[in-house]
Each structure stands twice: as C-alpha cells, then as structure tokens.
C-alpha cells in the first residue's frame, strides 16, 4: 500500500477514525501536549498568547506554500522540491518592487495598500509563469520516466533557482523596506495583533478560499480533479491533460508568489537559501496534513507554525530554539513511519 491522495480526495471528508493502539497513543501524546500548553498559559498568559499569534501568522504562510506542494503532488505525484525556491524568488521580486516603488510604513493608506496589491499581483504572476515554464521545460518530458528522474530534476531546478537568486541579489541577506504599519488591529486580553502580522492572514485566507472555489466549482478545477484521478480517462473525455497540468503548476506558482510577498513583508529579510529551509518546513506541513489534501496542507502549516512558536518561545519546559528544527523534522519522520497519509489523507492503492 502507498499514499496516493488526489486533489479531488483533498476536498472530500476523510473516513471515520477507527480506534487502534497507535491512535490511542497519539491521543495520549496530544493530551500531554495540551496539558503542557495549559500550564504555560496559566504561568504567563500574556506571553503565551503573543506566542500563539506568532505561530498562527507563521502557520498561515507555511500553509500557503504547502498547498502548492499538495496541488502538484495531487495531479502528478511529484514532490516539486523547486517549489520552495520559487517562493523565495517571489520574495526577491517583492523586495525589488518595494524598493522600486519606494514604499514605506509612513505612506498614506491610498499609496501604501495599492502599492502592496501591485507587488502581490506582480509576485504571483512572476512565480506562476516561472513555475509553469519549469513544468514545460524540465518535467513534461519526464512524465512517463521512472519516478526518480523527475525527483532529481526537481532538486536540480532548486539549485538553479538558488543560483539565479545569488546572481540577482548576491549572497548577503536582502533587507526589505519595513512597509507595514505596526499599529494595532485588535487586542485580546492585553495582547495586541498588529498590521505587520495581520497582513499575512489578510492575504492568505482569501487566496486559499479562492483556491478551494476554483478546484471545487470551476471547469478548470473539475479538469484538475479528473486528471488527478485518471489521466488517461480524462484525455478520453476530451480534457487537454498537458494544459491542465500546466495550469496546476501556474496556480501553485502563484500561491508561492503570494507566500513570498507575505514572508518578505512580514520578516523584512530573506536570502537565496530562504526557500530551501522554508520549503522543507512547508513540505513537512503538507505531509503532516496529508500530501495532496488541500485543507490538510493548511492544517499542517498552522500546526507546524504553532510547534515552532511554542518550542521557541514558551518558558516552562520548552525545547528551545536550538531544538525547534529537530522537533519539526522528527515529526516528519514519525508521520512517514506511522501515518504516511497524514492527518486528513486516506491510504489508497498505488495509482498507475
């Protein structure tokens, strides 16, 4: 048996959970984690909720990147390891556009927000076209090759994109103008949520809702689900398989561009290696939620965001920032060993 979760399955409810020894052990671990979080919240509630909001914000852009991995896997069963570097190039494009437009946090709203929307549009179009071109040049001819060939090609494209960024902006970290205001959006229990964090949710949530609508209700989305389920049958029904796959890569690239913008504006710092690290974490999120499952990718991203934030910031028996990446990738290994289909995925027979 092997994991093979399609885009169509990603929008359907999973089967009812049946209790077993592994499931019971998982529930015990979750209960212990909740107790640990409860103790931390009782000891320092204000600090806890500040860290909670940081985790939510980080998880939002992880989910945005993870959905791109899941879209491509759902239709081609390909782990596109270059996806993280497409996201990084989207951040580089955002940094360039912000500097070109001379945007700053002190600008009036009628200057700042149209400028941010223009940067978002340019980053999404740039990354979408780049991803679609990558599929056309690097992956299409390998569609019927052994699975190792496109996987190695994806890793090769990742290194190519890293070198493009290295030539474009150099080896030093790129600083992005601090565009977003730090004024409060809302306050809960004395903990404030500021605009520089809220912009991540403001971009991410509508983009993800639009994606679900696209896949579920449009003709293009139905073609994507048909190709994901059975390419040969879809072709016999008159669906242009090549065009549908290119469209999927285009959408995944646009998601990476949106994630690149929110990351660049939120962190105000990135480098040519940012896509490699962040892409691996987002891939872990996709596997955790269920690779190929769109809601699962978002859930996995949010969970990984919380895991990172709580590990880094909690004061009572937290692993600490030096252990955070070890914790994240240990979770990846455990998921692959004990539940490779992820939280919301379904285990199905290997597709042909």
Buried (B, 14 or more C-beta within 10 A) or exposed (E): EEBBBBBBBBBEEBEEEEEEEEEEEBEEEEEEEEEBBEEBBEEBEEBBBBBBBBBBBBBBBBBBBBBBBBBBBBBBBBBBBBBBBBBBBBBBBBBBBBEEBEBBBEBEEEBBEEBBEEBBBBBBBBBBBBBBBBBBEBBBEBBEEEEEBBBEBBEEBBEEBBEBBEEBBEEEEBEBBBBBBEEEBEEEEEBBBBBBBBBBBBBBBEBBEEBBEBBBEEEBBBBBBBBBBBBEEBBEEEBEBBEBBBBBBBBBBBBBBBBBBBBBBBBBBBBBBBBBEBBBBBBBBBBBBBBBBBBBBBBBBBBBBBBBBBBBBBEEEBBEEEEBBEBBEEBBEEBBEEBBBBBBBBBBEEEE
